[in-house]
């Protein structure tokens, strides 16, 4: 069964940094032909896309805000993508999710068709 698993969340002070990890396995397609996206959902708010990457060639896409503080990267040998967040702000507090799908950049739509595989999320809490 396909599996996507996030890790690396935690509690940090504003101004700090974190690197989240997302490992995918048994996706029924080669990892190099996968598009992956990072999303977040803050309390009381809708889920929003943050960044996406096409594993095949490393093409990335970022949402305008908070573009510049987020960096998505990949490690094909580990079937893993990362989301580095720097200069954390309290408004970055959210549950962060990773999802996998077949098409880029449509993986960032977050629909069940474009991203059928989701992780359980990892919590990021930023304090002032």
C-alpha positions in Angstrom: 0.0 0.0 0.0 1.3 3.5 -0.9 2.6 5.4 2.0 3.6 9.0 2.5 5.1 10.0 5.9 6.2 13.4 7.2 8.6 14.2 10.0 10.6 17.0 11.4 8.0 19.3 12.9 8.3 20.7 16.4 8.1 23.8 18.5 10.5 26.7 17.7 10.8 30.3 18.5 10.2 33.0 15.9 13.2 33.6 13.7 14.3 30.0 13.9 14.3 27.4 11.2 13.1 23.8 10.6 13.5 21.2 7.9 10.6 18.9 7.3 11.0 15.6 5.6 8.6 13.6 3.5 9.3 10.0 2.5 7.2 8.2 -0.1 7.0 4.5 -0.7 5.1 2.0 -2.8 3.5 4.7 -4.9 2.9 2.4 -7.8 5.1 4.4 -10.0 8.8 5.2 -10.1 9.8 7.9 -7.6 11.4 9.8 -10.5 8.0 10.2 -12.1 6.3 11.7 -9.1 5.2 15.2 -8.3 5.1 16.1 -4.6 3.7 19.0 -2.8 3.8 20.5 0.7 0.7 22.0 2.2 -0.2 23.5 5.5 -3.4 24.0 7.5 -3.5 26.5 10.4 -6.2 26.3 13.1 -9.5 27.6 11.7 -8.1 28.1 8.2 -8.3 26.2 5.0 -5.5 24.0 3.8 -3.1 25.9 1.5 -0.3 24.8 -0.8 3.2 25.9 0.1 5.6 24.4 -2.5 5.8 21.6 -5.0 8.5 19.7 -6.8 8.7 17.3 -9.8 11.1 14.6 -8.9 12.0 13.8 -12.5 13.9 17.0 -13.1 13.8 18.9 -9.8 11.5 21.7 -11.1 10.0 23.5 -8.2 7.1 25.9 -7.7 6.4 28.1 -4.7 3.3 29.9 -3.6 3.9 33.7 -3.5 3.5 33.9 0.2 5.6 32.8 2.0 7.9 32.5 -1.0 11.5 33.3 -0.1 11.5 31.6 3.3 10.6 28.1 2.0 12.9 25.8 0.1 11.8 22.5 -1.3 14.4 19.9 -2.3 14.7 16.2 -2.9 16.9 13.1 -2.3 16.0 10.5 -4.8 18.2 7.9 -3.1 15.9 8.2 -0.1 12.6 8.7 -1.9 12.4 11.9 0.2 11.6 15.5 -0.3 12.3 18.3 2.2 10.9 21.6 3.1 13.3 24.0 4.8 11.6 26.9 6.5 13.7 29.8 7.7 12.9 33.0 9.6 9.9 31.3 11.1 6.9 33.5 12.0 4.1 32.8 14.4 1.8 32.7 11.4 3.7 29.7 10.1 2.1 27.7 13.0 0.2 24.9 11.3 0.0 21.2 10.5 2.2 20.6 7.5 1.2 17.9 5.0 3.0 16.2 2.2 1.2 14.7 -0.8 2.2 12.8 -3.9 0.7 12.6 -7.3 1.5 12.0 -11.0 1.5 15.5 -12.5 3.4 18.8 -11.8 2.5 21.5 -11.0 -1.1 20.2 -10.6 0.1 18.4 -7.4 -0.3 21.8 -5.8 -4.0 21.8 -6.3 -4.3 19.3 -3.5 -7.3 17.5 -5.0 -7.7 13.8 -4.5 -7.3 13.3 -8.3 -4.0 15.1 -8.5 -2.6 14.0 -5.1 -4.1 10.7 -4.1 -1.4 10.0 -1.5 -1.2 12.0 1.7 0.7 11.8 4.9 -0.7 12.3 8.4 1.0 15.6 8.8 3.7 17.0 11.1 2.9 19.9 13.5 4.9 23.1 13.4 4.4 25.5 16.3 6.2 28.9 16.3 6.2 31.0 19.5 7.1 34.6 19.8 
